[in-house]
Amino acid sequence: MPTVVPSFPDYDLVAQSAVQAALSAAGLPAPKPIAVEHDEQWLGTPFFVMTRVRGRPVGDVPAFDPWLGGLGEATQRRIHTGFLSLLARVNRIDWRAPALDRLLRGSIGGMASALDRWIDYVYWAADGRPTPGLVDLAHWCGEHVPRSTPPLSLCWGDARVGNVLFDDEGDVVGALDWELASIGPAEMDIAWYLAMDEMSAIIVEKTVPGFLDRSSTVRFYEARLGRRLDDLGWYEIFAIFRAAAIADRQHRNVARVGGQPDGPTEHDLLLAHSQVLIERLGPGDGDRR
């Protein structure tokens, strides 16, 4: 639901509803939309209603989640592989049949166009005055846009364990939060997950014992996606760029009401991690994993 100072220029409830309807129709565990209401007299803003899903959430930092931490490694592994299998199913869905390309961005123009859209967001989010670090990172992404053209997929946009509900046995029962859904290479989703997960592990110096390591995660996901991932390193850096842009906007929103961070902001941490990824990638090596 939009805030007084929004994090995004618009919230397309019709598009979100259509994505969840397509996922539900395909047998994926997304809440099924019931209605989209545009009349603001009820809640002061448009909204949509969906079915309720009962399940256990995992915190934004899975390594600190008490429920997840109290499970055995076998169940932790079940949760992780269940999430990765769900992500591959999302990325394999036929997005053309429900005509999601008419509602979601990304079906034309390739990654150069996707980058341009996010650069536009950066300037909107920063009221025309983006941080130098974000400008530099956008420039790097633009100079290294992959030449490969992977197949297009429905992309979640915010693919992480924290956006999934599980039952007590660790099976997936709900997939939530589709406001950033788009059409694009599946690399965008798995790279988002990998980059955010790695940065979190570095900051908190802790991981979930039963979760797959990075290389095993990539192999597991590729097997279920049905193809090899291309230029994964670039997509991870592009994910950090997008996340840093959103974090910068949210930090500015907090500052507008007088809030001040106690230390480095999430935006600062993301930009620092982008340099780690760029150094790891090396010059001209967009496919290193």
N, C-alpha and C positions, 0 to 999 in steps of 0.2 A: 504494500500500500504506500502511496507517495507520502513523503514527509514534507514539512513546511519548506525546507531547503533540500530538494531532491538530490540523490546521488547520480541520477541519469536524466537525460533530457525528456524522456517519455517512458511510460510504462504501458506497453501494448498488451492489455488483458485479453483481447481477442486472440492474439498470436499465442500467448501462453496457454490459453484454454484449448486452442487447436492442437498444440503440441501434446498436451496431456491427453486429449481425446484420441489422437493418433497412437500414442504409446499404449493407452489402455486397450484400444481396439486390436492392437498387435499382440496383446497378451503380456505386456510389461506392467510391472506393479506401480504405475503412476496413479495418483488420485484422479478419479473420473470427474470432469467438470459437470456441473448441474446447470448453471446459468451464469451469464455475464450481465451485470446490471450497470447501465450507464447513468441512470438517474441519481444525482448526488444528494437528493433530499433524505436518503436513508442514513448514510454514514458520512456525508459531507464530501464524498469522493466516489468515483466508480469503483466497483469491486466485482469479484466473481466467487461463486460458491462451488465447492467440490466435495466429493465424498471424504469421509474421515478414514484415515488409516491408523490402526493401532499397532504400535511397535516401539522399540527402544532406539533412541537416537544415540549417536556417538559424538562427543564433544569436538570442537574445532581443532583441538590438539589431541588426537587419538591416544597418544602415549600417556596423557594425564587423565584419561577418562576412567573413573573408578569402576564402572561396570565392565568395560572392556579389559581393564587391567586385572580384574579379579577372575577372568576366565582362563582356562587352560590354553596352552599354545595351539592345540588342535582346533579348538573353537575359534580362536583368534585367526588362524589360517583360513578357516571356513568363511569368516566374515570378510577377510581381505579378498580371497578368490571369488567370493560371491559378488563383491563390489566390482571387481575387474570384469567378471563375466557379464554383469548387468551393463557396464559401460560399453562393452563390445556389442551387446545386443542393441543398445540405443544407436550406436554408430552404424549398425547393419540394417536398421529399419528402412523400409521403402518410403522415403519422404516425398517421392513424386506422386504416388497414388492419392494421398490426401492433400496434394497441392500445397505443401508447407512452404515451397519456394515463393509462393505468392505473398506470404506473410512474413517470412524470415529473410534477413539479409544474408548474402554470401554466395548465392548460386551462380553469380556471374562476376567476372573481373579478377578472380584468383586472389592470391595473398597480397599482391600489391594494393588492390582495392580494399581488402580487409585492413591492411595497415593504414591506409589513408583515412578510413572511417574512424579508426582508433586515435589517429593524430587529431582529427576534428574533435573527438571527445576530449582529448587532453586539453585543448585550448578552450573548449566550452567549460570543462570542469574547473579550470584554473582562472576563469574569467579573463582569458586572453593573456595570462601571465604565468605560463608553466615553469616549473623548476628547470634549471639548466640540465640536471641529471636526466630528466625525462626527455628533454629535447635531444640530448646526446644519444640516449638509448633508441629513440625513434630513428635517428639518423643511422645508427648502426644496423638496425633491422632493415631499413630501406636499402642500404648498401649490400646486404647479404640475403635478400629475398631468394628463396630456393628456386632453382630452375625446374625442378620436378613438378609434376602435376598429379598428385594422388587423387584417387576417386573421391567424390564428394559424399559427405555423410550428414545426417542430423547430428549436430554437436550440442551437448548439454550446456556448455559454457562455464559451468561451475562444478566440474566433476571432482567430487571429493567424498570421502567416507562419511563426513559430517552431514551430507545431504541425503543420506539413506537411512531408512528405518529397518530394524532387524527384529526377529522374534527371539525368544529365550534360547533357542538352539543355534542362533547365529545365521539363520536364513534371511534373505532379503524379503521384506514385505512392502516397502514403499520407497519410491524415488521422488524427491522433492526439489523445488526451487528451479524453475525453468525460465526465469526472466531474461537470462543471457543466451538462450538457445539461438542457434544460427545454423546455416548450411555452410559446410567447409570440410577440409580434410580431417579425418579422425585423429590425426596427429595433434590437432589443437586441443582435444580433450585429454588424451593420455599425457601430453606434455604439461598441461596445466596441473594435473594431479602430481606428476613426478616432481616438477619444480617446486610446488608448494610444500609437498611432503619432505623433500630434501632440506629446504630452507628451515622448516619447522624443526626437523631433527637436529640440525646444526645449532639452532638457537637454544633449544631446551636440553640438548645433549642426551636425548633419550629416544628410543624407538619401541614399537610394540614387538615383543619377542617372536610372536607367531606370524607376523607379516612377512611376505616375500621380500628379499632384497631387490635392489634396482634391476639388475640384469635378469633375475628370475621373473620379476614383474613384467618386464618388456616381453620376454619370451612367452609367458602365459597369455598376455593380452594379444600378442600377434597371432598366436595359435587360434584364438577365438575370433579375432577379427578376420582371419583368413588371408592375410598378406603381411609382407614385411613393411615396417615403418620407414619412411623417408625423411631425411634431414631433421631428425628428432631434436638435435641440439639447438637448431634455429628456433624451432617451435617452442622449446622451453624458454628461451630468452624472450620470444614474443609473448609468452604467457606471463612472464615476470613484468614485462612492459605494461600489459593490460592491467594486471593486478596492482602495480604501482600507481597507475593513473587513477584507478578507482580509490585506492587508499589515500592518495593525495586529495581527491575530492572530499572524502569523508573527514580527513583531518581538517580541511578548510571549513567544513560545516561545523565541526566541533569548536573550532576557533571562533566562529561567528557568534557563538553563545558564551564565549569566555573560557572555554576549556583549554588547558595547556597540558601537553604530554610530560610525564615524569622523566622520560629518556628519549632515545631515538624513536621516531615514529615508524609505523609499519612501512610507509613509503620509503624511508631511509634504509630500512633493513632489506627491502626488496631490491632497491637500486644497488646496494652493496653486494647482494647475492647475484645480481646480473653480471657483475664483474667477475665473480668466481666462475660462472658458467661460460662467459666469453673467453676467459683465460684457458679453461679446460678444452673448449672447442678448438682453439688454435686457428690460424689463418687459413681460410679456404677449406675448412673441414666440417661442413654443415651436417654430415651424416654420422659423425662420431657418436657412439652411444655409451 
